[in-house]
Amino acid sequence: MTLGAGIFLSAIFLGCVFLYIKSDNKPRWRKIVLWSSIISISSIAIFFTYLIYKDEVKESKQNNNENAVYTEIKNIKLGEQLSDLQFRHGKFVKVTDKVTGYLIYKSENGVLVWERNGKAERLTYNCREYADQIRDFTRLGTIACYTSGESVLRIFGKNNVEIKCFEKDVEERYYEVSKHNIGFILKKNQVVTLMADLKEIRRPYELKDCV
């Protein structure tokens, strides 16, 4: 609502109050005020519902765009040279020497960078646990840490998300959106791990079909 619209509506409201005070037919004015209030509250509720729905539709369309790219976690991008990333973010700590052809490094902000041929080919991030009511808002596209499973399905569409269970943990699920080369690990129905790959997403081990 603009400032001008707010002033206009305030003037109408104050005018009605003034007329009510000056009027001799107060029962009639009570009815007018009552119905005006009902109409105003209903209009405001419809307006805000529209805004929420519009944002959800816009978000869904953005995520389902065939050309959408999900290649960045905490300003660390897939496909970039490892030396360039370290120049901007500081030296990464080597986590392991080699995993099926990758060298894995950890940045200061907690992103795991899977490097091969000098480039970042895969990114993973484990969301921080709640501490002193401070939430981890790290995002991969529009999916943030602790997003619900229902929201992931709503954003990408159920037919575009493949869901797998873990062999040994009934609280966890793996959600994969292969057309975007991204995946998520959810625990207790909340995203706890973000994953993005330059070519084809690398799945966690010990997965099975959910029954």
N, C-alpha and C positions, 0 to 999 in steps of 0.2 A: 504494500500500500504506500502511495506517495504521500509527502507532507501535505500537499494541497487537498488530496482526497480526505486525509485525516481531519484537517481543519474544517472541511465542508460537512463531514458527518458529525463532527463535534458541535458545529453550529446548529445543525438540524436537531440534535439531541437536546441541546440547551434551550432551543426555541420551543420544543415540545414541553419541557419542564416549566418554562415561563408561562406558556399558555395554560398548562394544567393548574398552576398556582392562581392565575387570574380568572380561570373559568368558574362559573357557578354550577355547571353540570359535571361535577367530578366523577360520578359513577361511569358516565359515558367515556370520559377521558381515561379512566382506569382500564376499560376494555381496549381502547386504542393503544395505550402504552403496553398492555399485556401482549396483544397480537403483534405489535411492532417489535417487541423484544423477542418473541418466538421466531418471527421472520428473520430478524437480524442474526440471532444465534444459529439458525438453520443455514443461513447464507454463508456465515463464517465457517461452519463445519464443512459444508460442501466445497468451499474454496480451498481449505487446507487439505481436504481429501484429494482434490484434483491435483494440487501441487505435489503431494506424496506420490500419487499414481503416475504423474508425468515424469518425475525423477526416476522411478523404478523402471518405467518403460524405456526411458532414454538410456539408463545404465544397462538394461538387458540388450538393447540394440547395439550398443557399443561393444559389449562383450561377445555378441554373436556375429559380429562383422567378420566375414571370411578373411579380410586383410588385416585384422587386428594383430598386433605384435605384443607379446609378453616376454620381454627380454631383460628386465631390469629389476633388481632388488637393492634398495638403499643406494641408488645411484651407481651401482656396479652393473655393467651391461655385458650381455653375452656377445661373443665375437670380437671383443676388444683385445689388444695385445696386453699380456700380463704386465709388461714393463710400464705401459701407459696407465694402467689401473693403479699400480703401486706408486707411480709418480703423483697421482691425484689423492690417493687414500692412505699412503704410507705403506711400509714394507709388510707383506703378508707372511704369516708363520706357516711353515710347511707342516702339514698334519701327518701325511704318510708319503712314502716314496713313490709307490706305484700301485694303482688298482686298475687292472685291465686296460693298461695304456694311458691312464691319467696320472697327473701329479695334482695333489689336493692341497690347497692353501686356505688359511683362515684369515680374513681381514679383521681389523680392529673392531668393526661394528658387527661381527659375528657371522658374516656371510661366508660360506664355503665355496671356493672357486675351484672348479675342476678344469685343470689346464692340460691342453694337448697341442703340440706344435706351436707353442708360444702364445696360444689364444685361450680365452675363457670359453669353454664349450658347454659348461653346465654350472648352474648355481643352485645351491640349497641353503635354506635358512631355518633353524629351529627357533620357534617363537619363545621368548622369555616367559617364565611363569610369573603369575601375578605376585607383586611385592608391594606392600604398603598401598594397595588399591591403585597402583600405577599399571596401566595396561600397555601392552606392546602393540603399536599401531603400524608395524611394518607391513607393507603391501606388495603384492605381485599383481599389477594391473589394478583392478578394483576389488580384488580379494585380499582382505586384511587378516592378520592373525586373529584367531578366535571367531572368525566368521562361521556361522552354523552350516551344517550339511544341507539343510533345506535351501539356504540362500545360494549356495554353490549350484545346486540343481536348478533353481529358478533363473539364475543369471545365464548359465550356459545351455540350459535345456536338458531334460532327463536323458534324451536320446544321444546327447553328445558327451555324457559323462559315464565312464566305465568304473564300476565300483568293485573292489576286491576286499576280501577279509584277510587278516593276518592269522597265521597258523597258531600262534601261541598267545595272542592278546585279543580277547573278545571286546575290549573297549575301543579298539582302533579299527579304522577303515582307510583304504587307499582310494582316492578319487583321481581319475586320469582324464584329461581333456586332450586327446591325441592330436586333434586338428590344430591346437595351439602349442603343442609340445610342452605342456605344463602338467604338473601333478600336485596333489595335496595329501598329506597324512592328517587324518582327523582322529582325535581322541575325545571320548565322551561327546561326540557330535560337534566338536569345534576344531577348526584348522589349527594345527600345532606345527606343521612343517610346510614350507613353500618350496617348490621345485620348478626349475625352468631349464630347458635344453635347447641347444642351437639346432639340433637335427631331429633326434628321436629321444623321447623321454626314457630315462633309465629307471626301471621299476625297483622298488625295494625287494629284498629277498623274502622268502617264506610267505608268499601270498597264496590264496586259494579262492575258489568261488564261494560266495556267501550263500548260505542255505537258510 
